Amino acid sequence: MFLSLSIFFFSTTIVKAKAFNVENIEISRPFEINFDKNEIIDEGFKKAFNELILLIVKTIDQEKIKKIQLNEIKGMIESFSIKEEKFIDEIYYVNLGVSFNKKKVYSYLESVNIFPSIPKKKKILFMPVIIDENKKELLIFAENKFFENWNKNEIRHHLLEYILPTEDLEEINLIKSKFETIEKYDFKEIIDKYYLEDSIIALIFKNNEELRILSRIKINKDIKLKNQSFINFDLNNDSQLKNTINDLKESYENFWKNTNQINTSIKLVLSVKINAQNNIKISNFEKTLEDIDLVYDFYISKFDKDFVFYQIIFNGTPNLFIKSMNESDYSFNTQNKIWILK
């Protein structure tokens, strides 16, 4: 038996730009006597919230909110939609989209002492080099299990997209010539070929006793070295290799989240005024504020025939606000207490 129903349903709440949208949440359950569609929707809300947390909270903090109650999750939902629902062989399937209010999510996380991160996607060059300390050789492309398997299993909530280098004989010879000083080599000649500002070079030292991985992570001009060791590691053990790759990716995700972390405890109040005659400029300014994650809230405090006055609550410093607005081609006269949008 096959019955498919496609239903497009939206709640009455308007979806604002200041929301986290989690799409394609799939739930299934046997169609039995005690079947309750509301229970399935509730399960979808939990799954959507968990996926959001994986996106914006570092691994070390995720345990703090494992016991969150359903009513707390529902209190943060701004709207939801049923994208599709169907019955196949007495199994009910539903695909949900859930929109969470950013301000409420940030407030909840702050209440449990968690600082979230802005969920930014990032393309990054990744180059794993295996150093066989017994054979005194480097494995760069051929026979490099990390290189071969790195992009085989993409994880839905991961923000980093890895660009692996293409096999190049000149690059191979260059890297092999650095065998004795490989830990000090910055790989600049190779990285520059890919026109990517950010990169991760993973030096994987292999011997009979352990696998030691030294990661040189360069993101936003910041460089961090990270050492990890794995005892009794077998490169031919597919399960062990997959778990190690996932562990490495998780550590890189946490570094990226840390780079984009928001200190929601900072509530900087800024006063800005805009020429009241320029409606298009006012509209575009408000849209820009809505799209900046560090803007906690904003509202019109007053207006007259000359100016519209805004109060902006910002999770950061004045310089960071100016930098964020400059990226959208806005600048301010900051000589007085009330800034003027130029």
N, C-alpha and C positions, 0 to 999 in steps of 0.2 A: 504493500500500500504506500502511495506517495502523495502527499498533499502539501503544496507549497503556498504560503500566504506571504506576500510582500506588503508590509505596512510601514508607511512613513509617518511617524508620530512625533510631535514636538510638544514639550511642556509649554505652559503659558508664560514662563519666565523668559525675558529677552536675554540672548547671549551677548555679553559685553566683551570688549577687547581685553579687559582685565580678568581673563579666565584661563584656567588650564583645561584644555580639551583632550580627553582621552578617547580615542576611537577604536573601533573593531574589537570590542570586548565580547568574546564568544562564550556562551553558556549552553549546556545541553543537559537534559534530564528525561528519564523515562516518563511517558504519559500514563500515569497510574490513577487509581481511584482517588487518592488523597492529593492529586496534582494541584499545586497552588502557584499560579503565575507570579504572584507578588513575591513569593519566596525566591524565585529565580531572579527576578529583577533586583532584589536585595543582594543576592549573591553577586550579581553583576556590579553593583555599587562597590562592594568590598573589593572585588577583583580590580576594578578601575582605580580605586584609591591606592591599592597596593602597587599597581603599576606606576602611578604618579610618584609615589614615594621612592621607588627604585630609580626614577629619573632625577629627582631633585635632592635626595638625601644620601649622604655618604654611608657606606656599608656599616661603619662602626656605630652609627646612630639609629639604624633601622630597627634594631631590637627594642628600642625605647617605646615604639608605638605598635608593637605586635598585638597588644591587648586592647586596642581602640574599639569602642562600642559602635554598633551600627548607627545608633541615633546621632552620634558625633559625626560620623561620615556624612549622613544625610543632611546635617546642618550646614555642611560646606558645599553641598551640591547646588549649583545655580540653575541647571536645566539638564535634561537627558532626552535622548531620542532612541526609538527602536528602529534600527536601520532595516532589519529583516527578521522575520520569524517564519519557521516552517516545521512541519511534522514529516519525518521520514521513518517508516517502520516503527511507529509508535514511540519515537523519540522526538522530543521537542527541542528545537534549536532556536536561539535568539542571538542577534548581533546588536550590541548597544554602543551608543556614544554618550559619554558623560562629561559635563562641563562643571568644573569646580571653581568657586569664587577664590581668586588669588589672595585677597585680603584675609578671608576667613582661614584659608589654609596656612598662611604665614602666621596668623595670630595663634592658631592651634599649635603649630610647631614651636613657636616662641614659648608657649605655656609649658611645654615639656623640655625646654632648654635645648632646642635644635635650631641651628641656623641653616636654612635651605640654600640651594644653589640655583642659579638661572639655567634652565635646560637648553643650552646652546649646542647645536650640532657643530662638529669640527672635523675637517679633513686633515689627516696627519700622515707624514711619511713614516713608515715602519720598516726597519731593516734589522733582521735577526742574523747574527753571525755566530756559528758554532766553532769554538776553539777546542779541538781535541788535544788535550795536554799529553796524552800517552803517545799519540802518533805524530805530534808536533805539526798539525795541519789545520787549515781553516776550511769550514764548509759554509759556503755563502749561498749558492743556489742549488746546485746538484747535491742530492743526498742530505739536504737540510730539511729535516722533518718540520721544524717550526715554520720555515718559509712555505713549504708545501701545504700545510694545514691551517695556517693562521686565519684565513678568511673563509674557511669551509662552513663554520657554524656561527652565523650572525645572531646576536642576541637582541631582541626587540627593544629593550629599554636602554641599550648602550648609545651614547652620544658621539663617540669617536668613530670616524670612518677611516679605515687604514688603507693607505696607498702603498703597495709594495713595489720596490724598484724592479725594473726590467733587467734581464740578464745581459751583462755587458762585459766582454773580455777585458777591456781596458780597466774597468772598475775592479774586476776580480784580481788582476795583477797588482793594482794599486793597493788594495786592502792586504793582499798576501805579503806585500813588501813591508807592511807595518806589523808583522807578526810579533816581534819582540817588544813593541811599544804600543800594542793595540789598545790598552786601557787609557793611554794618553791621547790617542788619535781622535780628532774631532769630526772626521768624515765630511768636512766642509766642501771639498771638491765634488763629492758625490751628491750631497744634499742640495747644493746650489743648482744642479741640473734639473731638479723637479719643481722649481719655483714655488715651493711650499715653505712658509715661514716656520712651521712647527714640525718637529721630528722626534722619533724615539729610536735610538740605537740600542739594541739588546745584545750584549756580549754574553754568550752562553758557554761557560767553561765546563768541559766534560772530562771526567776521569773515572777510574774504576769505583770510586767511593761515593761521589756525589755530583750533582749538577748545580753549579753556581751561576746565577744570572745577574749581571750588572747592567741596569737600564739607565741610559743617559736620556732624560726626558727634557726636551726644550719646547716650552709653550709660552707664548707672549714674551719672548726674550728672557724668561726665567729658566734656569737650568737646575735640575735636581738629579742626583745620583741615587739609585735605589738598588740595594743588594738583597737577593733572595736565594736561599739554598734548599735543595731537595735531595734527601738521602735515598740511596738505593734506586736511583732513577734509571729506567730502561727506555731508551728512545724508540724501541720497537714495540712497546706496549701502548696500543692506541688509546686505551682508556686513561692511562696515566698521562699521556701526552695531551689529550683533550682537557683533562682537569687542570693541568699546569697552564695551558694556554688560557683557560677561563680565569684562573687565579691572576695571571699577569694582566689580562684585560681589565679585570675588576680593580686592580691596583692603579692602572692608568686612568680608569674612569674616576676613581676617587681623587686623584691628583687634579684632573680637569674640573671636577666639582669644587674642589677646594679653591681653585683659581677663580671660580665664578660665584663664590659664596656670598650671601647677603647677610649683613649684620642687622637683623630686623629690630634689635634693641635700640639702634640709632634712629631717632625720629627728628630729623632736621626740618624745621619749619622755615620755608622761604616765601617771601612776598614779591610778587611780580606784577607789573602793570603793562597793558597793551593798548595801543591806540584803538579807541572804541569804533572808529569809522571803518576799520578794515575787517569786515566779517569773515572773509576767506582766510586771512591770517589767523584770526581767533580760532576758527574751526580746525585748521591744520595744526595749530599749537596744541589744542586739546587732544587731537588724535595722536600726536607725538607723545604727549604725556601718558596717554593710555597704553602705548606700546612699550614704554620703558619699564622694565621689571622693577627697578629700584625706586620708582615712584609709588609710594604706598597709597597715597590718596591726593586729590586736589579738588578745589571748589572755588567758586566765585564768592569773594567776601563782600564786595560792593562794586558799584559802577556809577559813573556820572557821564556827562555829555562828552568828556574827553578820553576817559580811560576805563578799561575793565580791570579790576584788581583780583588777583588770584592768590590763594594760599596753597602752597604745595608742601606735602609731607614726603620727605625723601630719606631713604635708608642708606645714607652715606654722607660724605663731606661736600661742602660747597664746590670745591674744585672738581670732584667727581661728577656732580650735577652739570657743571659747565661743560666738562668733557663729553658727557653723554649727549647733551643738547647740541654741541658743536658737530657731532657726528651726523646730526640731522639738519645741519646748516642754520642753526639758531645761535645768536650771540646776544649778550646783554651788556647794558651799562650798569655796572655794579658799584658806582661811587656812593650811592645813597642806600639807606636801609631798605627801601623798596626798589628792586631792580627794574629796569626798563628794557623790554624786549626791543631790540633794534630792528 
